[in-house]
């Protein structure tokens, strides 16, 4: 973090409290007071702030930060989540110390208050183009493959090969990513919890999927060399094509780094998914794209190990598209084959892209 200066804390407290404030000292708890720049202060060290108003009545507050760490606190957003929650929750419990504010440090060391924030927003640039899903809908309905379809699949494949070549620098983060794949509310267990009671989605079936995925977690979580730059939600609705093979991406999710299998399964499952809607199996133009993508990716990346790790990633994406919550109009046949595909992959040591119809029982 930047050097924390007394005058910056003083300016912040004046703005927060709406009155003249003099900061008398900044003290890391357990250390003697300092009235100058606190160069040794680091994240995670509680800092006592001694101050007084115009009435010269001395008061104290404590400035808390969190250290980056392996227990789900690796990213700034992780730590922000905890501190934002504490700002609300501390004041709802009798006898608990009260939170006075929550805020953030700018790069120059200035403090910004966020205590009055009710919800957050993100402002991005606008990108024009058409969802790649429209291409897949056309192939589902017509099964007419064009040279542009092939070129676009190749462009997406080559893009993934390029970003997946960038390694992550925190090996422990890979373990977290695999843990979240299985247990996060947006991933496998969150999805199984969201399934309604239905003869197709019995509790026994969903439990079996979860149990198999937990076994896969223990198989994968030590493969820390696989931590690479990823998009994290590389499905056709997050890909906008403008003209030719020029595309932009939307809504990167769940971390900057993870297993490349996340992106590859997210996209390729949709070739299978749209083909299932057409004929109940992987065939025709969508099978061509599926097999072409896999062959090209493996050749260009050299990552044949991926075939031995994709099962729980396909399980995650399969649970998304089989879900009646997200896709309420699918036929029972499509859902059954998606779930059969998931179960079969979770029982196989390695994935063979040419055996998709065998996996799904088509």
C-alpha positions in Angstrom: 0.0 0.0 0.0 1.2 3.6 -0.4 2.8 5.5 2.5 0.0 6.5 4.9 0.4 10.2 6.1 -1.2 11.8 9.1 -2.6 14.7 7.1 -4.4 12.3 4.7 -6.1 10.6 7.7 -6.9 14.0 9.1 -8.5 15.2 5.8 -10.5 11.9 5.6 -11.9 12.3 9.2 -12.8 15.9 8.6 -14.8 14.9 5.6 -16.4 11.9 7.3 -17.4 13.7 10.6 -18.1 17.1 9.0 -16.1 19.2 11.5 -12.6 20.3 12.3 -10.4 17.4 13.4 -6.7 17.3 14.5 -5.1 13.9 14.3 -2.6 13.5 17.2 -1.0 10.3 16.3 -1.2 7.0 14.3 -0.2 3.9 16.3 0.1 0.3 15.1 -1.5 -1.5 18.0 1.2 -2.7 20.3 3.7 0.0 19.2 4.6 3.5 20.5 2.8 6.5 18.9 4.0 8.1 15.7 3.1 11.6 14.5 4.8 11.3 11.1 4.4 9.2 8.0 3.9 5.6 9.0 6.2 3.8 6.6 6.2 0.5 8.3 2.5 0.1 8.3 1.3 -2.9 6.4 -2.0 -4.5 5.5 -3.5 -6.5 8.3 -2.0 -4.3 11.1 -4.7 -2.5 13.1 -3.9 1.2 13.4 -5.1 3.3 16.3 -5.9 6.9 15.3 -5.8 9.5 18.2 -7.6 12.7 17.3 -9.5 15.6 18.8 -12.0 18.2 17.7 -12.3 21.9 18.4 -13.3 21.1 22.0 -9.9 19.4 22.5 -11.6 16.2 23.7 -9.4 13.3 22.7 -10.9 10.4 20.9 -9.7 7.2 19.4 -10.6 5.0 16.5 -9.0 1.9 14.9 -8.3 1.7 11.2 -8.5 -2.0 10.1 -7.2 -3.6 6.9 -6.8 -7.2 5.8 -3.7 -9.0 4.6 -3.8 -11.0 1.3 -3.9 -14.7 2.3 -4.8 -18.2 1.2 -8.2 -18.4 3.0 -10.2 -16.8 0.2 -8.5 -13.4 0.7 -6.1 -13.4 -2.3 -7.8 -10.6 -4.2 -8.6 -7.0 -3.3 -12.3 -7.8 -4.0 -12.1 -10.7 -1.5 -10.9 -8.4 1.2 -13.4 -5.7 0.3 -16.3 -8.2 0.6 -15.3 -8.9 4.2 -14.8 -5.3 5.2 -18.1 -4.2 3.6 -19.9 -6.9 5.5 -18.3 -6.0 8.8 -19.3 -2.4 8.3 -22.9 -3.4 8.3 -22.8 -6.4 10.7 -20.8 -4.9 13.6 -23.5 -2.4 14.4 -26.3 -5.0 14.5 -24.9 -7.0 17.5 -25.3 -5.8 21.1 -22.0 -5.0 22.9 -20.0 -5.2 19.7 -17.6 -2.3 18.8 -19.4 -0.1 16.3 -18.2 0.5 12.8 -17.8 4.1 12.0 -17.1 3.8 8.2 -15.6 1.6 5.5 -13.5 2.9 2.7 -10.5 2.4 0.5 -7.1 3.7 -0.2 -6.2 5.4 -3.5 -2.9 4.9 -5.1 -1.7 8.2 -3.7 -2.7 7.2 -0.2 -5.8 9.3 0.1 -8.7 7.6 1.9 -12.2 7.4 0.3 -15.4 6.7 2.3 -17.8 4.0 1.1 -19.9 3.8 4.3 -23.0 5.2 2.7 -23.0 2.9 -0.3 -26.1 0.7 -0.5 -25.2 -1.2 -3.7 -22.3 -1.3 -6.2 -22.3 -0.7 -9.9 -19.8 -1.2 -12.7 -19.5 1.3 -15.6 -17.9 -0.2 -18.8 -17.3 0.9 -22.3 -20.0 -0.1 -24.9 -19.1 -2.9 -27.4 -21.3 -3.5 -30.4 -21.7 -6.8 -32.2 -23.9 -9.9 -32.3 -23.9 -12.7 -29.8 -22.0 -15.8 -31.0 -25.1 -17.7 -29.8 -26.9 -16.4 -32.9 -24.4 -18.3 -35.0 -25.1 -21.5 -33.0 -28.8 -21.0 -33.2 -28.5 -20.8 -37.0 -26.5 -24.0 -37.2 -29.0 -25.7 -34.9 -31.9 -24.7 -37.2 -30.2 -25.1 -40.6 -27.1 -27.3 -40.1 -25.5 -25.2 -42.9 -21.8 -24.7 -42.1 -19.9 -21.8 -43.7 -16.3 -20.9 -44.0 -17.0 -18.1 -41.6 -18.3 -20.5 -39.0 -15.0 -22.4 -39.2 -12.9 -19.2 -39.1 -14.7 -17.9 -36.1 -14.3 -21.2 -34.2 -10.6 -21.1 -35.1 -10.3 -17.5 -33.9 -11.8 -18.3 -30.6 -9.6 -21.4 -30.2 -6.4 -19.4 -31.0 -7.5 -16.6 -28.6 -7.8 -19.2 -25.7 -4.4 -20.7 -26.6 -2.8 -17.3 -26.4 -4.3 -16.2 -23.0 -3.8 -19.7 -21.5 -0.1 -19.4 -22.2 0.1 -16.7 -19.4 0.9 -18.5 -16.1 -0.4 -17.4 -12.7 2.1 -16.6 -10.0 0.3 -17.9 -6.9 0.2 -21.7 -6.9 -2.2 -21.8 -3.9 -4.7 -20.0 -6.0 -5.2 -23.1 -8.1 -6.4 -25.1 -5.1 -8.9 -22.3 -4.4 -10.2 -22.4 -7.9 -10.8 -26.1 -7.8 -12.5 -25.8 -4.4 -14.7 -23.1 -5.7 -15.6 -25.1 -8.8 -17.1 -27.7 -6.6 -18.4 -25.7 -3.6 -19.1 -22.1 -4.6 -22.6 -20.8 -4.8 -22.2 -20.0 -8.5 -20.7 -23.3 -9.3 -21.5 -27.0 -8.9 -23.1 -27.2 -5.4 -24.9 -23.9 -5.9 -26.4 -25.2 -9.1 -27.5 -28.5 -7.5 -29.1 -26.6 -4.7 -31.1 -24.6 -7.3 -32.6 -27.6 -9.0 -36.3 -28.0 -8.3 -37.9 -31.3 -7.2 -38.5 -33.3 -10.4 -38.4 -36.9 -11.5 -35.4 -36.2 -13.7 -33.4 -34.4 -10.9 -33.8 -36.7 -7.9 -31.9 -35.9 -4.7 -30.0 -39.2 -5.2 -28.8 -38.1 -8.7 -27.7 -34.7 -7.5 -25.9 -36.1 -4.5 -24.1 -38.6 -6.7 -22.9 -35.8 -9.0 -21.6 -33.8 -6.0 -19.9 -36.9 -4.5 -18.1 -37.6 -7.8 -17.1 -34.0 -8.1 -15.6 -34.0 -4.6 -13.5 -37.0 -5.6 -12.3 -35.0 -8.6 -11.4 -32.1 -6.4 -8.9 -34.2 -4.5 -7.5 -35.5 -7.8 -7.0 -32.0 -9.3 -6.2 -29.6 -6.5 -2.5 -30.3 -6.4 -2.0 -29.6 -10.2 -0.8 -26.1 -9.5 1.2 -25.8 -12.7 -2.1 -25.6 -14.5 -2.9 -22.1 -13.1 -3.2 -19.8 -16.2 -4.9 -16.7 -17.3 -8.5 -17.4 -18.2 -11.8 -15.6 -19.1 -13.8 -17.7 -16.7 -17.2 -17.6 -18.4 -16.4 -18.1 -22.1 -19.9 -19.0 -23.4 -21.5 -17.8 -26.6 -23.6 -15.1 -25.0 -20.4 -13.4 -23.7 -18.8 -13.3 -27.2 -19.7 -10.5 -29.6 -18.7 -10.8 -33.2 -18.6 -7.6 -35.3 -17.5 -8.5 -38.8 -15.5 -11.5 -39.9 -13.5 -12.9 -37.0 -13.3 -9.7 -35.0 -14.8 -10.2 -31.6 -15.1 -8.6 -28.1 -15.8 -10.3 -24.8 -18.1 -9.6 -22.0 -18.4 -10.5 -18.3 -15.2 -12.1 -17.3 -15.9 -14.0 -14.1 -14.6 -15.8 -11.0 -11.0 -14.7 -11.1 -8.2 -13.8 -13.5 -6.5 -17.1 -13.2 -7.7 -20.7 -13.2 -7.6 -23.9 -15.2 -7.7 -23.5 -19.0 -10.2 -26.3 -19.0 -12.8 -23.9 -17.6 -12.8 -21.8 -20.8 -12.5 -24.8 -23.2 -15.4 -26.7 -21.7 -17.5 -23.6 -21.4 -17.5 -23.0 -25.1 -17.3 -26.5 -26.5 -20.2 -27.7 -24.4 -22.4 -25.3 -26.3 -21.6 -26.9 -29.6 -22.9 -30.1 -28.0 -25.8 -28.4 -26.4 -27.1 -26.8 -29.6 -26.7 -30.1 -31.4 -28.7 -31.9 -28.7 -31.5 -29.4 -29.3 -31.4 -30.2 -33.0 -31.2 -34.0 -33.1 -30.6 -35.3 -29.6 -27.0 -36.1 -30.3 -23.7 -34.5 -31.4 -23.7 -34.5 -35.2 -23.5 -32.5 -38.3 -22.0 -29.0 -38.5 -21.9 -28.6 -34.7 -20.0 -31.8 -34.3 -17.6 -30.5 -36.9 -17.0 -27.4 -34.8 -16.7 -29.4 -31.6 -14.1 -31.8 -32.9 -12.2 -29.1 -34.9 -12.0 -26.9 -31.8 -10.7 -29.7 -29.6 -8.1 -30.9 -32.2 -6.8 -27.4 -32.9 -6.6 -26.5 -29.2 -4.7 -29.6 -28.2 -2.3 -29.2 -31.2 -1.6 -25.5 -30.6 -1.5 -25.6 -26.8 0.2 -28.9 -26.3 -2.0 -29.4 -23.2 -3.0 -33.0 -23.6 -3.2 -33.2 -19.8 -6.5 -31.2 -20.1 -8.2 -34.4 -21.3 -7.5 -35.8 -17.8 -9.0 -32.8 -15.9 -12.0 -31.6 -17.8 -14.6 -33.8 -16.2 -15.7 -31.6 -13.3 -15.6 -28.5 -15.6 -17.9 -30.2 -18.0 -20.1 -31.2 -15.0 -20.3 -27.5 -14.0 -21.3 -26.3 -17.5 -23.6 -29.3 -18.0 -25.5 -28.5 -14.8 -25.9 -24.9 -16.0 -27.5 -25.8 -19.4 -29.5 -28.7 -18.0 -31.0 -26.5 -15.4 -34.8 -25.7 -15.7 -34.1 -22.5 -13.9 -31.8 -21.2 -16.7 -33.3 -23.1 -19.6 -36.9 -23.7 -18.8 -38.1 -24.8 -22.3 -35.7 -27.7 -22.9 -37.1 -31.1 -23.6 -36.6 -33.9 -21.1 -34.5 -35.8 -23.6 -32.0 -32.9 -23.8 -31.8 -32.7 -20.0 -31.4 -36.4 -19.6 -28.6 -36.6 -22.1 -26.8 -33.7 -20.6 -26.9 -35.3 -17.1 -25.9 -38.7 -18.5 -22.9 -36.9 -20.2 -22.0 -35.4 -16.8 -22.2 -38.6 -14.9 -20.3 -40.6 -17.5 -17.4 -38.1 -17.6 -17.1 -38.0 -13.8 -16.6 -41.8 -13.9 -13.9 -41.7 -16.7 -10.2 -41.1 -16.1 -9.9 -39.2 -19.3 -12.1 -37.5 -21.8 -12.2 -38.5 -25.5 -13.9 -35.8 -27.7 -14.9 -38.5 -30.2 -17.0 -40.4 -27.6 -19.5 -37.7 -26.7 -22.5 -39.6 -28.0 -21.4 -42.7 -26.1 -21.2 -40.6 -22.9 -24.6 -39.1 -23.3 -26.3 -42.3 -24.4 -27.3 -41.0 -27.8 
